[in-house]
Amino acid sequence: MNKRTLAILAAVGATIIYALNHTIAKGVMPNHVQPFGFIMLRVIGASILFWSISFFGPKEKIEKKDYPRMFICALLGMGLNMLVFFKGLALSTPINSAVLITTTPIIVVLLSAVLIKEKIIPQKIVGILVGLLGALGLIFFGTETRQDAPNIPLGNFLILMNSVFYGSYLIGAKTLIAKYHPFTFMKWLFTMGIFICLPFGYREFIAIDWPNLPFEALWKIVFVVLGTTFCTYLFNIFALTQLKASTLSAFVYIQPLIGILFAVATGQDKLTTLKIIAGCLVFLGVYLASKKPKPNPLGS
């Protein structure tokens, strides 16, 4: 099996893990672990794992001038991003989460225009408006009542904010990723993430009743920490060594499909007309915002 085939399998593996995470993580909250306590598990676990694996990478020191930018990246990517996503998932449903998370490419395009003055063509503007229309539909009209989803509109809004924070993180981290080895970058970001999340998650973290956690909750926690927080990053890094970034980003379209099928198959969620219509609008918006325009044969 050649490296390109392995890279494709790694990208598919990361996508499947992300897709399953919506339902698996939801199955732990809030009965066994509260959302902010769960984030503490993620940042502590990932920090330990990345520090352990960093010994196999180059020995690098972070330049003093890069610490402020690195802290901002940690605040956006390992703090606010994770906190609002898990809190939103606890309040909403796996299908809503799987749909709304795909707005990230739209948010990145929008933020790139605002923060780094990247030009937006009319096609991308239409994509942004269509995608946001679908997201807003879930936020304002997602009024179903479920015991495990006590405030779906607020949860949907927080999941959308996760895309905003993560998109900002991607833009802010661009120069640092090019400068430092991934192991160096991630071990410091997750270490900073521990201190950023500590004020929010300390009480919920120490409230976890470890002796009485059932096996079902334990394996789901391990899946989120080891799989969703650690393995997916390693898989994507390997995939990028053999695949173009544009090729890898196309796998985002698979995530909600797998996530929705898994949520329905396990009985954790159900499809409704609103979710189908809103999902189609989000997917169409992401497609239009991400699609490269055809080159002008006459030039410009």
C-alpha positions in Angstrom: 0.0 0.0 0.0 1.5 3.3 -1.1 1.8 6.5 1.0 -1.0 8.3 -0.9 -3.4 5.5 -0.2 -2.4 5.5 3.5 -2.9 9.3 3.6 -6.4 9.0 2.1 -7.2 6.3 4.7 -5.8 8.6 7.5 -8.0 11.5 6.2 -11.1 9.2 6.2 -10.2 8.0 9.6 -10.0 11.5 11.0 -13.3 12.4 9.4 -15.1 9.3 10.8 -13.8 10.1 14.3 -15.0 13.7 14.1 -18.4 12.5 12.8 -18.9 9.9 15.6 -17.8 12.4 18.2 -21.0 14.3 18.1 -23.0 11.3 19.3 -20.4 9.7 21.5 -19.5 12.8 23.5 -23.2 13.6 23.8 -23.7 10.2 25.4 -21.5 11.2 28.4 -23.0 14.6 29.0 -24.5 15.7 31.4 -25.3 12.5 33.3 -21.6 11.4 33.9 -19.5 14.4 33.0 -20.4 18.1 32.7 -19.3 19.8 29.5 -16.6 22.1 31.0 -15.3 19.2 33.1 -15.0 17.2 29.8 -12.9 20.0 28.3 -10.5 19.7 31.2 -10.1 16.0 30.4 -9.5 16.8 26.8 -6.8 19.5 27.3 -5.0 17.7 30.1 -5.1 14.4 28.2 -3.9 15.9 24.9 -1.2 17.9 26.6 0.2 14.8 28.2 0.1 12.9 24.9 1.7 15.6 22.8 4.4 16.2 25.4 5.1 12.5 25.3 5.3 12.3 21.5 7.3 15.5 21.2 10.4 13.7 22.3 10.4 12.1 18.8 10.3 15.5 17.2 12.9 18.3 16.9 14.0 20.2 20.0 12.6 23.7 19.5 12.3 26.8 21.7 9.5 29.2 21.2 10.7 32.8 20.5 9.5 35.3 23.1 7.9 37.4 20.5 5.6 34.5 19.5 4.2 33.8 22.9 1.4 36.4 22.7 0.2 35.1 19.4 0.5 31.5 20.7 -1.6 32.5 23.7 -4.3 34.0 21.5 -4.3 30.8 19.4 -4.7 28.7 22.6 -7.4 31.0 23.8 -9.4 30.6 20.6 -8.5 27.0 19.6 -8.1 25.2 22.9 -10.2 27.4 25.2 -13.2 29.3 23.8 -13.7 26.9 20.8 -13.8 23.7 22.9 -15.8 25.3 25.8 -18.7 26.6 23.6 -18.8 23.5 21.4 -19.2 21.0 24.3 -21.6 23.3 26.2 -23.6 23.7 22.9 -23.6 19.9 22.3 -24.8 19.3 25.8 -27.8 21.7 25.2 -28.5 20.7 21.6 -28.6 17.5 19.5 -25.9 15.5 17.6 -27.5 16.1 14.2 -27.7 19.9 14.8 -24.0 19.8 15.9 -22.9 17.8 12.9 -24.6 20.2 10.5 -23.5 23.4 12.2 -19.9 22.4 12.5 -19.6 22.4 8.7 -20.1 26.2 8.7 -16.4 26.6 9.7 -15.2 27.0 6.0 -17.8 29.7 5.6 -16.6 31.5 8.8 -13.0 31.2 7.7 -13.8 32.9 4.3 -15.7 35.7 6.1 -13.1 36.3 8.8 -10.3 36.3 6.2 -12.1 39.1 4.4 -12.5 41.1 7.7 -9.1 40.4 9.4 -6.6 40.0 6.5 -8.6 41.8 3.8 -8.8 38.8 1.6 -11.0 39.5 -1.5 -14.4 37.8 -1.6 -16.0 37.1 -5.0 -19.8 37.2 -5.4 -20.0 33.4 -5.4 -18.5 33.2 -2.0 -20.8 36.0 -0.7 -23.8 34.0 -1.9 -22.4 30.9 -0.2 -21.9 32.7 3.1 -25.5 34.1 3.0 -27.0 30.7 2.1 -25.0 28.8 4.7 -25.8 31.3 7.5 -29.5 31.2 6.5 -29.4 27.4 7.2 -27.5 27.9 10.5 -29.9 30.7 11.7 -32.9 28.5 10.8 -31.6 25.8 13.2 -30.9 28.4 15.9 -34.2 30.3 15.8 -36.6 27.5 14.8 -35.0 24.5 16.5 -37.7 24.4 19.2 -38.2 20.6 19.7 -38.2 19.5 23.4 -35.9 16.7 24.6 -34.8 15.7 28.0 -31.1 15.5 26.9 -31.3 18.8 25.0 -32.7 21.4 27.4 -32.1 24.5 25.3 -31.6 23.7 21.6 -31.6 27.2 20.2 -28.9 28.4 22.7 -27.0 25.1 22.1 -27.1 25.7 18.3 -25.9 29.3 18.8 -22.9 28.1 20.9 -22.0 25.5 18.3 -22.1 28.2 15.6 -19.8 30.3 17.8 -17.4 27.4 18.0 -17.0 27.7 14.2 -16.3 31.5 14.7 -13.6 30.8 17.3 -12.1 27.9 15.5 -12.0 29.9 12.2 -10.2 32.7 14.0 -7.8 30.2 15.4 -7.0 28.8 12.0 -6.2 32.3 10.7 -4.1 33.3 13.7 -2.2 30.0 13.8 -1.2 30.1 10.1 2.2 31.8 10.6 3.1 29.7 13.7 2.3 26.4 12.0 4.7 27.3 9.2 7.4 28.2 11.7 7.3 25.4 14.3 7.0 21.6 14.2 3.4 20.4 14.8 4.5 18.5 18.0 6.1 21.7 19.4 3.1 23.8 18.5 0.4 21.5 19.9 2.1 20.6 23.2 2.4 24.3 24.1 -1.1 25.2 22.9 -2.7 22.4 24.9 -0.6 23.3 28.0 -1.8 26.9 27.8 -5.3 25.5 27.2 -5.2 23.8 30.6 -4.8 27.2 32.4 -7.3 28.9 30.2 -10.0 26.3 30.8 -9.2 25.8 34.5 -11.4 28.6 35.8 -14.4 27.3 33.9 -13.9 23.6 34.3 -12.3 23.1 37.7 -15.5 22.5 39.6 -17.0 20.2 37.0 -13.7 18.3 36.7 -13.3 17.6 40.4 -17.0 16.6 40.5 -16.5 13.6 38.2 -17.4 10.5 40.2 -14.7 8.2 38.8 -15.3 5.2 41.1 -19.0 5.0 39.9 -18.5 5.8 36.2 -19.9 2.9 34.1 -17.7 1.3 31.5 -19.8 2.8 28.7 -18.9 6.3 30.0 -15.2 5.5 30.4 -14.7 4.2 26.9 -16.5 7.2 25.5 -14.2 9.5 27.5 -11.2 7.7 26.2 -12.5 7.9 22.6 -12.9 11.7 22.9 -9.5 12.3 24.5 -7.4 9.9 22.5 -9.4 9.8 19.3 -11.1 13.2 18.8 -8.4 15.3 20.5 -5.2 13.5 19.7 -5.4 11.0 16.8 -7.3 13.2 14.4 -4.6 15.8 14.5 -1.9 13.2 13.8 -4.0 11.6 11.0 -4.5 15.0 9.4 -0.8 15.9 9.7 0.2 12.7 7.9 -2.5 13.2 5.3 -1.1 16.6 4.5 2.3 15.1 3.7 0.8 13.3 0.7 -2.4 15.3 -0.1 -3.1 18.9 -1.0 -4.8 21.0 1.6 -7.7 21.5 -0.8 -8.1 17.8 -1.2 -8.0 17.2 2.6 -10.5 20.0 3.2 -13.0 18.3 0.9 -13.5 15.5 3.5 -15.5 18.0 5.6 -18.5 17.2 3.4 -18.4 13.6 4.6 -18.5 14.4 8.3 -22.1 15.5 8.7 -23.4 12.6 6.6 -21.6 10.0 8.8 -22.6 11.9 11.9 -26.3 12.1 11.0 -26.4 8.4 10.0 -24.7 7.3 13.3 -26.9 9.5 15.4 -30.1 8.1 13.8 -28.8 4.5 13.8 -28.0 4.6 17.5 -31.3 6.3 18.4 -29.6 9.4 19.8 -31.4 11.8 17.4 -33.9 11.8 14.6 -34.3 13.7 11.3 -36.9 16.4 11.0 -38.0 18.5 8.0 -36.3 21.6 9.5 -33.0 19.7 10.0 -33.1 18.4 6.4 -33.8 21.8 4.9 -31.3 23.7 7.1 -28.7 21.0 6.5 -29.1 21.3 2.7 -28.7 25.1 2.9 -25.6 24.8 5.0 -24.0 22.2 2.7 -24.9 24.4 -0.4 -23.4 27.4 1.3 -20.2 25.6 2.2 -19.9 24.3 -1.3 -20.3 27.8 -2.9 -18.0 29.5 -0.4 -15.3 26.8 -0.8 -15.5 26.2 -4.5 -12.7 27.7 -6.6 -13.9 30.1 -9.3 -13.2 29.2 -12.9 -10.3 31.1 -14.3 -11.2 34.0 -16.6 -9.9 33.0 -20.1 -9.6 36.7 -21.0 -7.6 37.6 -17.9 -8.3 40.6 -15.7 
